[in-house]
Amino acid sequence: MKSLKIVFFGTPEFAKTALQAIHQSHHEVVGVVTVADKASGRGQKVNQSAVKQYAAENNLATFQPEKLRDPEFLENMRQLEADVFVVVAFRMMPKVLFEIPVLGTFNLHASLLPDYRGAAPINYAIINGESKTGATTFFINEKIDEGNILLQNELTISETEDAGQLHDRLMETGAQLIVETLNGLADNTIEEKPQPEVAEPKNAFKIFKEDTRIDWNQEVNKIYNFVRGMSPYPAAFTSLKIGEDVKTLKIFKGKAENTTHNQRAGNLEIDKQNFKIFTKDGIYFPEEVQLEGKKRMTVKDFLNGFQQFDGISIG
């Protein structure tokens, strides 16, 4: 089988796993492009991306351009004479860059395109209660996540799975799909296909802080899926009023019960044994939580931290 020369573009752990799979295949990684190192935290410690760390450990040529249109960087990319660029969890690329390799540039997306184009496909698949999702490789063009499809691999989503667990499964599935795509391009056995037109697309827009607030007026099953879809990151939250203080309470896991009641949505029943939050059509039982300023813990440990429960409510 023909070996392709590849430049890999990526940043987080999700991308590192893909780079590792390519590097361990018979294809050749001739360059790696990732974000610049960043100083963060109180001590301003310099942090490298997961992709940069893997590249350094394996002596792979690494590029960290501030601007993707930089003439020197573009010339470096041309001189590598790569057959194909592979992109995983990277920023939007200009045409002058993605048109460099002879076979083109393809991306891995964590959904079955055209569903869930955007920054958070894993989260929204669970939030919307989907029973399946998958990974897609597709050629990049000037529109976000709209290029021709190369290969897809479907996964079933369990009713208890959270975004972190699905992320890890898609990370492994996606890495293997990339290698399969490279093999197909090398042998010229892949027929690229335009994405089908969708009247009402399912979008996966970037998630901001306020998007993670739980709306207790929704149906309990929607809340259950919302918490799963936000767990462990960025994490769904509510405001908990404790006496005169209002603190953020992140909820990572819980159970839903459909039942009739005469409580207002958002009302609490809380004591040493129970933590119930009433919703529009049922009760939500948090199981793993994190109170502002505290570590993540089971709801049992959380309840043990209170001397009394009078005056505790959803803020």
Steps between C-alpha positions, in 0.01 A plus 500: 500500500630845411630715786378860508693801631282686751497831684278478807310798648352472849510606863321303780507139622234407243743604227803340667338158481448547127860612451621195689294267281643656183854495636468130587362416154713450188438862396763767565439810714729766353371788711271593788323835539350603833430809711773708657603413856307702757589622849218462752429472870643690795856402417451566128616147421544441127257233379536302179209348311452123515596485132820701561599266785454190284691657211790592730512151654519346152735750335243621250562834330263749666370839387311746722406796280322801645333559162418229248545744210855586601711475181791325675268240653327438166836452331600253772182303429572492127858382554375197696342373176224321688244293312222594739428720803297346785310730738354408840368757748686795350400848397348604167752477217536745210470375142862590426602243761255214451559493124875432533507116505436312175230277652338781697428557869251298700352547843360266765166607647334329798155458349326344202508801270301692397357469855662707773729725308680730741722508806316267742357199311557251783322714757198575283448140388442404863314819596252429220454139610645342187536121499783504246784718379834432341813635336545645151804578290441763232694730270532855628362783290426866575178418691515363852439123516334490156760330279460170315476192723770233478415241767260468796478267797181479709487453879206429729450733798383331819230662715746548789808613307631851559694728266835403649442130447376553146795730431742223592327242278484740206866590555600138440249442218602823330870417514442169326271663245778742409740213430232327290451825309872534435515140377206565267657818362830319449329221304250732329209289631295778665225675311434837659134597527335841544319545828123467463290813525316529833187712537534533878864438595596384849761750611777476759580861577783596736389471863534806723468521880137612503406217263582253778236624749227244571142608429288320759183590307591243236390136491703281736631280216634806319676609818644151541643511146621857547704407807649196320581709195687758707689249718780515594574815305388775491250362761135596546432727795230656710512771766456375854386746764639410844366749750600839362774360275449393139751248373545313173421129517630290211316174437686222319269204540148418616180308448165604360156393615183579310229560757216737577536742791365832620838669543626799304781423256830569675375424850727288719452222747831457675608320818768254612354227277347676199576768245200549276449778248151527355458561129212569266395136490707307752790494744874519437733330749859635486762229565834675443540872566754774566417801714687820420835492680482125566609186317274267303325250729214255535169646609529300825825678589347830393201455731725398787667839476191685626391538861152611404304533180257782580553793267659300218329552163568547131615859469 
